């Protein structure tokens, strides 16, 4: 067994919504280019998995990321790619099967490259026998049946979290003006999204109507500090007891 020193971060710091958002964006872009009226989606957090799950699929040295199809996943993906069920009527000859398999392989390879591009290069410490945990992210088709699972090495998620946070900055001493404002408070507002509605449509709104906002459910939110100071991609929404809460995703010095 290989024991590796591991930097500490809270679990939510590298597995929460901000860690999934680059992958979710890659899934959206890939779906728009490859799929016919369908969309791949993922949950809001990576799940802890057995590290052996990653290494059992990573025999070719893929660099800490692997796409593992689930049972029936390739057939569902083929149907979404072509827009028609890939049953025996669609596969009449061996040549048909080979062509369909080639297209699925090309699409899967393109998706794998896009997901790998979401992460910094893997560290060599994530090798068989390492004690670092692995993580997985199930990917579903239209929010329903699972198509495949993304396996990621622990060090990849740590490196991605550090990349999002940026270099650390040593806080300077309070200036005299800062000391004078030390007890001053400001109001924090989280902006969850926006939409524009025509006035006639606004007058017709009733109880139960739903208005879609322009923010993806996995995207970091904008914070407003006081009346005008804006901090983009600074927080995500979470729950604290019976209240909504915000989790800070970037240091205040980077707002």
N, C-alpha and C positions, 0 to 999 in steps of 0.2 A: 504494500500500500504506500502511495506517495502522499506525504503531507505537505501542502503548499501554503505559505502565508497568504491570507486573503484580506483585502481591504474591506473595512466594515462600512456598510450603508444600510439604512432602514430598507426593509423589503419593498416598500412602496416607492422608494427612490429609484429603483431600476426595473421594477416589474409593473408599475402602475400605468394609468392611461397615457402619460407622456412617453413611456417606453414602447407602447403599442402603436402610437399615432403614426410614426414613419412607415411601419408595416401596413397599417390600415390604408394609408394614402397610396402605397405601392399596389395593394390589392385593388383599390378603386381604379387607378389608372390602367392597370393591366386588364381588369374586367371590361373597361370601356373600349379597349383596343381589340380584345380577343373574343369576348363572349357575346352571344346574341340574346339580348333581353334579360340577362342574368347578372348577378353580382356576387363576388366573394366577400365574406365578412369574417371578423375575428372578435373575440371578447375583449374586455377592457384591461386585462392583466394577464401576464405570463403565469403559468402554473408550474410549480416545482415538480420535477420528474426525476426518475432514476438516471444518473449519469450514464449508465450502461445503455439507455435508450438512444442517447446521442451517438456513442461510439459504435454501437452495433450497426448504425447506418452510415458511419463516417469512414468507411474503409478506404475510400479514395482520397482522403485528406482534403475534404471540401472546405475546411477552415472554420469549423464550429457551427455551421448552419446546414440543416438537412430537411428536405420535404419528404415526409413519409406518407404515401397514400393509404387510406383506410379501405376496408372491404367495400367494394362497389363504387369507390371514389372515382376511378378512371372512367367507368361507364357514365357516371353523372357528369363528369367534366366533359366527356365527349359530346353528350347531349347538349350541354350548355354552349360548347364551341360551335356545333353545327346547327343548332336550333331545332333539331328533330330527334326523336328517339333513335338511339343507335342499336336497333334490334336486328333480327335476321334479314328483314326486308331492306335495310340500309347497307347490310354487309353481304352481298351476294357472292362475291368471289374472294379468293385469297388475296388478290391484288387490292380489293377494297379494304380488307383487314390491315394490310401493310400500310396503305396510304393513311388510314385513320390513326394507326399507331404512330406513324411518323409525325403527323400533325400534333397529336397529343404530346409527344416527346419534345417537339420544338416549342410548343406553348409552355410546357412545364419547365424547360430549360431557361426560357426567357423570364418566367416568373421567379425562378430560383436566383437568377442573376440580379433581378431588381431587389429582392429581399436581402441578398448578401450586401448589396450596395447601401443598405440602410445602416450598416454597422461598420465600425473600424475593424482593422485586421485582427484576427484572433491571436491570442497569445499561445505560445508553445506549452504553457503549463496545463492547458486543458487537454490532457492525453489520457489514454486508458490507465486506470489505477488512481487517478486524481480523486481527492476527496471533495472537490468543489461540486455543488449540485448542478444538474442540468435543468433546463426549463422547456416547456412546450406550450404551443398556442394552437388550439384546434381551429381550422378554417372551414366554414360552412358555405353552402350555396344558398343564396337568398335567405339567410338566417335560419335555414332548416337543417337538411341532412349534411353530415360532415363529408368533406371531400379528401382532405389530407391534414396532417399535423406538422407544424413547423417545430423542429427541435433546435435549441440554441444553447451554446456553451455559456456557463456562468460568466466567464471573463468578457464575453462579447457584450452582455447587458451592462456589466460594470463599466466597460470602456465607453459604451454609448451614453450612459448616465453622466460620466465625466465630461464627455464631449458637449452634451447639452448644457452642463453647468458652466463650462468655460474655466479659465484659470482662476485660481483663488486670489483674492486681493486682501492684503492686510489692512484692516480699518485704521485710519489715522486718528490722532488725538482730536478731541472736540475743540474747535475754535471757540473764542469767546462768544461769538454769535450762536454757535451750536449749544453752548451751555445755557444761554438765555432761552433757547427754544426747547430745552430738554423736556419740559413738562407740557409742551404743546401737543395736542392730539389732532389727528387727521381722520377723515372718513374713508374707508375702503369700500369700493363697490365692484362686484364681479359682473362683467358683461357677458351673458351667456349666448347672445346672438341678436340678430336684427332681421327685419323684413319690412318691405314697403307694401302698404295696402291703400288702394284707391278709396277716396271718401265714400262713394256709394257702397263699396264692399264693406267698409267699416260700419256703416249704419245697419247693414244686414246681419252682422255677427250676432250669434245667439249662444246660449249655454250649450257646451259640448262641441262647438266648432274648434278645429285644430289649425293652428298657424305654424308652418314649418319655418324654423330659423336658419340662418346661413352658416351656422357653426356645426361641424361634425361632432358626434357624441364623444369621440376620442380625442378631440383637439384641445390643446391648452387654451385657457381663456385670457381675455384682457382684463386687467385691473385698472380701476381709476382711483387715484390717490388725491383726495381733496377735490377741488372743482375742475382741475384741468390736467394734472399730471397723469399720463397714460403709460401703463406697463404692459406691453404685448407679450403673449405666451408666458405669462408669469405664474399661472395657477390652474388647478383643476378642481372640480366640484367633488365633494365627498359628504358623508353624513357623520354627525357627532350627536349621539343620543337622538333626540327628536328634532334636531335642527339641521339645516343645510350648513355646510362648512366649506372652506377653501383650503387646499393643500398647496403651499408655495413650491413652485417647480424651478425657480431661478433665484440666485442670491439678489438681495435688494440692490447691491452695488451695480448689478447689470440691468436694472430697470431703466 
